[in-house]
Amino acid sequence: MLVIAVNNSPPRLRGRLAVWLVEVRAGVYVGHYSKRTRERIWSDVVAMIGEGDAVMVWSAPNDQGYQFDTIGQNRRIPTEFDGMTLVKFAP
């Protein structure tokens, strides 16, 4: 499973994501792809995000069952804690 959520993203990025994934809500895209394809999609997000921000979550064989990556300015900051990735809120 792969989920990408974008905020304040340019229309060309949203169109690019819609080619690969299903937009289930405004700015929330869902699909199921291999690691190689997932990395390709994420590289497009990183290249086109501009002033916006994005998070990508995918299934992973770890204790949490998923991993995630972020790009752009956001109050939520991924933080490692005892081998798990948690989210810390910036003041």
N, C-alpha and C positions, 0 to 999 in steps of 0.2 A: 504494500500500500504506500502511496506517495501523496502527500498533501502540501500544497504551496498556498500561502496566504500573502497577499500584497496590499499595501496601503499607499495612497498617493503615487501610484505608478503611472507612467505614460501609456496612452492607448496602444502604442505599437507593442509594448511588452504584454499587455493583456491579450492582444490579438495573437501574439506568438504563443503564449501559454494555452490559449484556446485551441490551437492546432493540435497540441499534444494531450491536453487534459480536459476534463469536463468541469465547467464553472458551475458549481452547485449553489453558490451564493455570490454576491458581488465581491470579487477579489479573492475567492476561495476556490482552488482548483484541485481536482482529485484524479488519480490514475494509478496504474500498476505497471512499472517498468523495471528493467534490469539496472544494475549499478551504473553501467556505462551510459545508458540513456539518461538516467537520473542526473548524472554529473554533467552531461551535455545540456540538459534543460537548465540546470542551476547556473552553468556558465553564461547562458543567455540572460538569465535574471540578473546576475552580477553585472554584466556588460550594459544592460538597458535600464536598470532601476532608477538612475538619476537621483532626484531628491527624495524618493520614496524609501520604503523599507519593506523587507520580505522575510518570511520564515519558511523553511522547508522541513517537513517531518516525514520520516520513512521508517518502515519496519526494519528491525535489526535483532540479531540473536544475542541479546544482552538481558540483564536483569529487568530493565525497564520495558523491553520489547520494542523500543523505538530509539531513534537518534534524531537530532535536529541541528540545523544550521541557520544563522541569521545574517542579514546584510542591512546596512542603513542605521539611522538613528532611531532608537526606541527606548522606552523606559524599562523594558524587560531585557535583562542581561543574563545570558547563559553562564552558569557557574558550576564547576566540578565540586562535588562533596561526597566523600567516601565512595568513589567510583561511579557515582550517579551524576547526571547533569540536571541541575535544578535551575530555577529562574529566580533571579534577584531583581528587585525593583530599585531603580535609581531614584534618588530624592527629587 
